[in-house]
Amino acid sequence: MREALIWVLVDERAGTAAQALGVAEALGRPFVEKPLRYDGLARLPNILRGASLIGVDAYTRARLTPPWPDLVIAAGRRAAPVARWIKAQADKPVVLAQVMNPGRRGAGDFSLIALPNHDCEVPGGDAANVMRVTGAPHRVTGGKLERAAEAWKGSLGGLPRPYIVVLVGGSTHQRPFPVEHARDLGTGVAAMARGVGGSVLVTTSRRTGAEAEQALAETIPEPRALFRWGQAGDNPYLGWLGLADAIVVTGDSVSMACEACATQAPVFIYAPPGLVVPKHARLHRELYERGFARPFDGQWAEWDHPPLNAATDIADALSPLIAALT
């Protein structure tokens, strides 16, 4: 049996790219990354882009050449027309796997569409090629967490445990992350840490903003560690996830919430009124109902949950489709 040629369409958005790459890594097979760079036409709806390279630049086009793959893994709306174009060019059967909704037109070109439960409802119900998953697939695995924790544990010096890791997102194009939210979050996390005598490990993102970061710094006292987005040095994100005794994550990021739930630590989601869009709120409810997370209220709690990563389920569904081609 020959080795399948797998292409992963890597979106410019890190969170979207991580979903496709997470599925590819879960397959445990060699794969080739095909970076996607977009131009202004990528904003067109997929019903107009069709199965084409409309919306991608010359750099991308130059890298989409034979030999054609056996499997294409894509994530996000913008990548779907590119995946369909590849299938149309190939001189052999190609399995297309799509994470998130590609749109109704052309959805039948995909062998598998992994649709997060929170993402959308399909009028009339899901088609036969759709599988529903909890949350977004990602690249955070138990092995990666163990290795990262080992690498970072010595950097925290004498900070007392338990470690409360705080993952801070920020403003989105639909919702702001005002200083008042940052201060409220910091105050609540500080109260949690005082209650258990632990330390707070805070990492921010490019969306957090300087004023919100300063509010967090002012409200979370020592003992703590604070990594501000863009500061010098390696980002401790993965290492701190691996070391976490509890995780508090802002509810504006699907990726961060799902990566937090990939650990076995208790996860608390900070999502005050006005912070999140309905889609994110649906994800939070599902995570609460399934025992992966709880709403953040400043109180320490402990419970067990299995690691969450939809990438494994998607890879399991793809494996027999690949075997049929090779």
VENNORCOR-V102435 format. One record per residue. N is the residue number from 1. NEAR is the number of other C-alpha atoms within 8 Angstrom. Layout:
N|NEAR  N|NEAR
This chain:
1|3  2|4  3|5  4|10  5|11  6|12  7|12  8|14  9|16  10|13  11|13  12|9  13|6  14|7  15|7  16|12  17|13  18|11  19|15  20|17  21|12  22|13  23|16  24|13  25|9  26|9  27|10  28|6  29|6  30|6  31|9  32|8  33|8  34|11  35|9  36|11  37|10  38|9  39|8  40|6  41|9  42|11  43|6  44|8  45|7  46|13  47|7  48|6  49|12  50|10  51|11  52|9  53|10  54|7  55|12  56|13  57|9  58|6  59|7  60|12  61|10  62|7  63|7  64|8  65|7  66|6  67|4  68|9  69|12  70|13  71|13  72|14  73|16  74|15  75|15  76|13  77|10  78|8  79|12  80|13  81|13  82|11  83|14  84|15  85|11  86|10  87|11  88|7  89|6  90|11  91|5  92|5  93|8  94|10  95|12  96|15  97|14  98|15  99|13  100|12  101|12  102|10  103|9  104|5  105|8  106|10  107|8  108|7  109|7  110|13  111|9  112|11  113|13  114|14  115|13  116|12  117|11  118|11  119|9  120|9  121|6  122|6  123|5  124|4  125|6  126|7  127|5  128|4  129|9  130|10  131|8  132|8  133|11  134|10  135|12  136|13  137|14  138|16  139|11  140|10  141|8  142|8  143|6  144|9  145|14  146|9  147|9  148|12  149|14  150|9  151|8  152|11  153|9  154|7  155|5  156|8  157|5  158|4  159|9  160|9  161|8  162|11  163|13  164|14  165|15  166|11  167|12  168|11  169|14  170|13  171|12  172|9  173|5  174|6  175|10  176|9  177|12  178|8  179|9  180|6  181|9  182|13  183|12  184|8  185|10  186|13  187|10  188|10  189|12  190|12  191|10  192|11  193|12  194|8  195|9  196|8  197|9  198|14  199|15  200|16  201|12  202|12  203|14  204|12  205|10  206|9  207|8  208|13  209|8  210|6  211|7  212|13  213|12  214|8  215|12  216|12  217|10  218|7  219|10  220|12  221|8  222|6  223|9  224|11  225|9  226|8  227|10  228|9  229|8  230|5  231|6  232|4  233|4  234|4  235|6  236|9  237|7  238|11  239|15  240|13  241|13  242|11  243|9  244|12  245|11  246|12  247|15  248|14  249|15  250|13  251|14  252|13  253|9  254|11  255|9  256|9  257|12  258|14  259|12  260|11  261|13  262|13  263|13  264|9  265|12  266|14  267|13  268|12  269|14  270|11  271|11  272|7  273|5  274|6  275|11  276|12  277|10  278|6  279|9  280|13  281|9  282|9  283|13  284|11  285|8  286|10  287|11  288|11  289|7  290|7  291|8  292|13  293|13  294|10  295|9  296|10  297|5  298|8  299|8  300|7  301|5  302|5  303|6  304|7  305|9  306|8  307|8  308|10  309|15  310|12  311|14  312|11  313|9  314|10  315|12  316|9  317|8  318|10  319|9  320|8  321|9  322|12  323|7  324|6  325|8  326|8
